[in-house]
Amino acid sequence: MRQRMRWWKVLGLAGLAGVAATGVVIARAERRRRAYTPEEIRQRLLERHAQASDSARPADPA
């Protein structure tokens, strides 16, 4: 009985560590995302749009 309770404690601590690690990863990604200025975001979106438009155009058969 004592051994079973110990496993539940280990499993619970591992779960808490997983939740904390996930929060850290999300916070880092959010910080990275917020580090861009609106002008930088706009420029990156325009570049992505241009790339997508170029790749979506059919090749000229002539």
Secondary structure, DSSP 8 states (H G I E B T S, - for coil): -HHHHHHHHHHHHHHHHHHHHHHHHHHHHHHHHHTS-HHHHHHHHHHHHHHHHHHHS-----
